[in-house]
Amino acid sequence: MNTGWIEKVTGSLEQKRSYRQYKARKASLPTPYRDAIDALERYLTYFGAISVGGVLVKMLEDLVELFEQSAADRTPIRGIVGEDPVEFAEEFVQNYADGQWINKERTRLAKAIEDAEKGERS
């Protein structure tokens, strides 16, 4: 079956599959780690403003992998996020900046100014 048109309407089926796997992996974490990752996920979703589905899924997969390994090693949650969880989250999301919607707007702004400058010269 040709899924190309379906994916254009609903989004990537592979990304949906990966996201469901992420949710299952997160659900299998011990409660304190799951609670921490839930809080981080919420913050990263708002702060990161990632609009590229593949980038968002990759970020969440990396996050759950970090927490799975930390749970296996019995690393305390503060050992993962440090004393300032906001700083941790903001540094973490910087690794996925190429998926942030603001990049599209930055490009749009730069092009609009360039076009306006060209109009000035005419």
Buried (B, 14 or more C-beta within 10 A) or exposed (E): EEEEEEBEEEEBEEBBEBBEBBEEBBEEBEEEBBEBBEEBBEBBBEBBEBEBBBBBBBBBBBBBEBBBEBBEEEBEBEEBBEEEBEEBBBEBBEEBEEBBEEBEEEEEEEEEEEEEEEEEEE
